[in-house]
């Protein structure tokens, strides 16, 4: 049995709509509303805020294959950051084919970084989000 690790970013009771509406960059705010709708449709549940700036859906206990450490985290999520929009898909391996067709993006860990939705094929992104949600 793995040891449950305490992580700084925890689920909060903050209002997701208020958070998105408070985004000052108009394009990021509009893109965040679109991503929110896609994730709500796929997950069939309401999002929760994680920390002060991450919108997450679902709950899952992840176990590190290397350390055996366990953390409670969301299944999919996103965060409209200053530099880009971070989309948390957790495991990027199943998306190799889709990433080729996606458009302008960067990757790191289980995250996809896009500047704006106009840079990517939204249908490809929707399929990736749906696959990650399963």
C-alpha positions as CSV (number, residue, x, y, z in Angstrom):
1,X,0.0,0.0,0.0
2,X,1.4,3.4,-1.1
3,X,1.7,6.3,1.2
4,X,-0.8,9.2,0.5
5,X,1.3,12.3,-0.1
6,X,0.1,15.8,1.0
7,X,0.1,18.1,-1.9
8,X,-0.3,21.9,-1.8
9,X,-2.9,22.1,-4.6
10,X,-6.2,20.9,-3.1
11,X,-9.8,21.1,-4.2
12,X,-11.6,24.2,-2.9
13,X,-15.1,25.5,-2.7
14,X,-14.3,28.6,-4.9
15,X,-16.8,29.3,-7.7
16,X,-15.5,28.2,-11.1
17,X,-17.6,30.7,-13.1
18,X,-16.5,33.6,-10.9
19,X,-12.9,32.5,-11.5
20,X,-13.2,32.3,-15.3
21,X,-15.2,35.6,-15.4
22,X,-12.3,37.3,-13.5
23,X,-9.8,36.5,-16.2
24,X,-8.7,39.9,-17.6
25,X,-7.4,38.7,-21.0
26,X,-10.6,38.6,-23.1
27,X,-9.3,35.9,-25.5
28,X,-8.2,33.6,-22.6
29,X,-11.6,34.2,-20.8
30,X,-13.5,33.2,-24.0
31,X,-11.3,30.2,-24.6
32,X,-11.7,29.1,-21.0
33,X,-15.5,29.1,-21.3
34,X,-15.2,26.9,-24.5
35,X,-12.8,24.4,-22.8
36,X,-15.1,24.4,-19.7
37,X,-18.1,23.5,-21.9
38,X,-16.1,20.7,-23.6
39,X,-14.9,19.2,-20.3
40,X,-18.4,19.4,-18.7
41,X,-19.9,17.6,-21.7
42,X,-17.3,14.9,-21.6
43,X,-17.3,14.4,-17.8
44,X,-21.1,15.0,-17.3
45,X,-20.3,16.7,-14.0
46,X,-19.6,20.1,-12.6
47,X,-16.0,21.3,-12.2
48,X,-14.3,22.2,-9.0
49,X,-11.5,24.7,-8.3
50,X,-8.1,23.2,-7.3
51,X,-6.0,25.7,-5.6
52,X,-6.5,29.3,-6.9
53,X,-6.2,28.8,-10.6
54,X,-6.9,25.2,-11.8
55,X,-10.4,24.0,-12.9
56,X,-10.6,20.2,-12.4
57,X,-13.1,17.5,-13.1
58,X,-13.5,14.2,-11.2
59,X,-11.3,12.7,-8.5
60,X,-8.7,10.0,-8.8
61,X,-6.0,8.6,-6.6
62,X,-2.8,8.4,-8.7
63,X,0.1,6.2,-7.7
64,X,3.6,6.9,-8.8
65,X,5.1,3.8,-10.4
66,X,8.6,4.8,-9.3
67,X,8.1,6.0,-5.7
68,X,4.8,4.3,-4.8
69,X,3.6,7.7,-3.5
70,X,-0.1,8.4,-4.0
71,X,-1.9,11.7,-4.6
72,X,-5.5,12.7,-4.9
73,X,-6.0,14.7,-8.0
74,X,-8.5,15.4,-10.7
75,X,-9.0,13.3,-13.9
76,X,-8.9,16.2,-16.4
77,X,-8.6,20.0,-16.0
78,X,-7.2,23.2,-17.2
79,X,-5.7,26.5,-16.0
80,X,-5.7,29.8,-17.9
81,X,-2.2,31.0,-17.0
82,X,-0.4,34.2,-18.0
83,X,1.8,32.5,-20.6
84,X,-0.7,30.0,-22.0
85,X,-3.6,27.8,-21.2
86,X,-2.5,24.6,-19.5
87,X,-4.7,21.5,-20.2
88,X,-4.2,18.6,-17.8
89,X,-4.6,15.3,-19.5
90,X,-2.4,13.4,-17.1
91,X,-1.0,10.8,-19.5
92,X,0.0,12.0,-22.9
93,X,1.0,8.6,-24.3
94,X,-2.4,7.7,-25.7
95,X,-2.5,11.0,-27.6
96,X,0.5,10.6,-29.9
97,X,-1.5,10.5,-33.1
98,X,-3.8,13.3,-32.1
99,X,-0.9,15.6,-31.2
100,X,0.4,15.4,-34.8
101,X,-3.0,16.8,-36.0
102,X,-3.6,19.2,-33.1
103,X,-1.8,22.4,-34.2
104,X,0.4,24.8,-32.4
105,X,1.1,23.5,-28.8
106,X,3.8,22.5,-26.4
107,X,3.9,19.6,-24.0
108,X,5.3,18.8,-20.6
109,X,4.6,16.0,-18.2
110,X,0.9,15.3,-18.5
111,X,0.1,18.8,-19.7
112,X,-0.7,20.4,-23.0
113,X,0.1,24.1,-23.4
114,X,-1.7,26.2,-26.0
115,X,-1.6,30.0,-26.4
116,X,-5.2,30.2,-27.7
117,X,-7.8,27.8,-29.1
118,X,-7.5,29.4,-32.5
119,X,-4.0,27.8,-32.8
120,X,-5.4,24.3,-32.5
121,X,-8.0,22.0,-34.1
122,X,-10.8,22.1,-31.5
123,X,-12.3,18.8,-32.8
124,X,-8.9,17.1,-32.2
125,X,-8.7,18.7,-28.8
126,X,-12.2,17.5,-27.9
127,X,-11.3,13.9,-28.8
128,X,-8.2,14.1,-26.7
129,X,-10.2,15.5,-23.7
130,X,-12.8,12.7,-24.2
131,X,-10.1,10.0,-24.3
132,X,-8.4,11.4,-21.2
133,X,-11.7,11.5,-19.3
134,X,-12.3,7.7,-19.8
